[in-house]
Amino acid sequence: MAKTWSELYSQLAMGAKEKKEFIAGSFELTSRCNLRCKMCYVSHSAYDKHAKDKELTTAQWIRLAEEARDTGLLFLTLTGGEVFLREDFKTLYEKFMNLGFLINIYTNGTLITPDIVNWLAAMPPSIVSVTLYGASRETYQKVTGLAGGYDKTISAIDNLLAKGIPTEIKTTVIQGNKKDFDQLYDFVQQRNKALGVVNYVSPSREGSSDPCGNRLSPDELLQYEIHMTKRDQEAAKKTGRKSISKIEDAVSEVNPIKNNFENHMKGSNFAFECMSGSCAGWVTWDGRLIPCGILDKPESNPLEIGFRRAWEDIKQKCLLIPVCKVCRECQYKSLCEKCPARLYRETGHYDQPAPYLCELAQKRIEYNKKSTL
Amino acid sequence: MKIKEGFMLREVAGQWLVVPLGERVVEFSGIMTLSESGAVLWRKMEQDVSSEEMIATILAEYNVDEETAKTDVLEFIDKLREKSLIEE
């Protein structure tokens, strides 16, 4: 029977996590991007020659893809940086599409010309996931440094949809675009689509951006979440369907968090509640295998020792990552989005509570208590 | 009869899957899951094969009677035909 991406993803992911078999992976084809988003966790300039020179070659990516497929990889996310900056993107994509993967492309959309849409339509991926950083040229200037990116992204989304290519629209909320929510919501509603909202912005993994200086405070984020929930509930009354899916951060869609695995994880000493380290991994632009996009310690080197051995190596290393005991006992944990990767980025330790996440969880719980009184 | 070119049979996390390759995704989006015996039959059909040979394969590999094997094989072929996966 034919199944949708999400149905099959959950079913297979559960099985793979139990068996600790590699099933989902992200290839970060480049760290370079034509936008200069203030909240990016891996940000190098499009013209950064040093970063470009260190990127894996076409042949290296193909070799890794073949080895990853033989290790079990089915769900492959192509991400960056901006993947369409790679001059060999078409070659890589066409090769990957013939290796037996289900592919999701993450992109900012600005480089997706009508020609690229036509090319993709002849061999469409499972999803093109476009991030829309604001609802105007002004916001784009503030958030990404490129005002014209707005027009280009809108036109890419509409061209993709017109060709029937499965397309997902997301946004990442920061100071510079928090006022645009209603317009973004209207935009996706008019197109009968849902809006994926990345609410958690991680401290940077590498590059020169300033995520923490631009993300919302816990209080602002709570207000944003309240507003978007109300807006969605109002719309659902009229249309009968919800149009927001909350995505905790830019990598959590690849390695979905909690819900599916929470019960399975109770009492476990394995720190990851998502798929990372047990059935999902991430290959960086310079060829390191890491648990997920924001967690680059531990790492392994698939180019030196082969993908299968690197996968076994990273799995073993992830087993040694300690669980945060304070978080495990915390009264606010039900609405906390902590994970070893976020704790590490926030505090430098896998097992220390992160004040930003603690405050957010506490405010959410307190709001819920008040609103149910 | 034979399975069309452009599909890959894979076993992922204990589940048999058929994934369309390259441009085949246009006519066959999503993926197909198969039982273990379905995977045996699919593998057989990657080469030119008759329904009699497929029934013989099932009889050789599974403890079933001929009537059941025949029904199952013909049903499997019908499903693949419905999805236009067979080169006649």
Boltz contact constraints between the chains, C-beta under 6 A:
constraints:
  - contact:
      token1: [A, 2]
      token2: [B, 30]
      max_distance: 6.0
  - contact:
      token1: [A, 2]
      token2: [B, 32]
      max_distance: 6.0
  - contact:
      token1: [A, 12]
      token2: [B, 13]
      max_distance: 6.0
  - contact:
      token1: [A, 15]
      token2: [B, 13]
      max_distance: 6.0
  - contact:
      token1: [A, 15]
      token2: [B, 14]
      max_distance: 6.0
  - contact:
      token1: [A, 16]
      token2: [B, 13]
      max_distance: 6.0
  - contact:
      token1: [A, 19]
      token2: [B, 13]
      max_distance: 6.0
  - contact:
      token1: [A, 21]
      token2: [B, 13]
      max_distance: 6.0
  - contact:
      token1: [A, 23]
      token2: [B, 13]
      max_distance: 6.0
  - contact:
      token1: [A, 72]
      token2: [B, 12]
      max_distance: 6.0
  - contact:
      token1: [A, 74]
      token2: [B, 12]
      max_distance: 6.0
  - contact:
      token1: [A, 97]
      token2: [B, 22]
      max_distance: 6.0
  - contact:
      token1: [A, 98]
      token2: [B, 21]
      max_distance: 6.0
  - contact:
      token1: [A, 98]
      token2: [B, 22]
      max_distance: 6.0
  - contact:
      token1: [A, 100]
      token2: [B, 8]
      max_distance: 6.0
  - contact:
      token1: [A, 100]
      token2: [B, 10]
      max_distance: 6.0
  - contact:
      token1: [A, 100]
      token2: [B, 19]
      max_distance: 6.0
  - contact:
      token1: [A, 123]
      token2: [B, 22]
      max_distance: 6.0
  - contact:
      token1: [A, 123]
      token2: [B, 23]
      max_distance: 6.0
  - contact:
      token1: [A, 124]
      token2: [B, 25]
      max_distance: 6.0
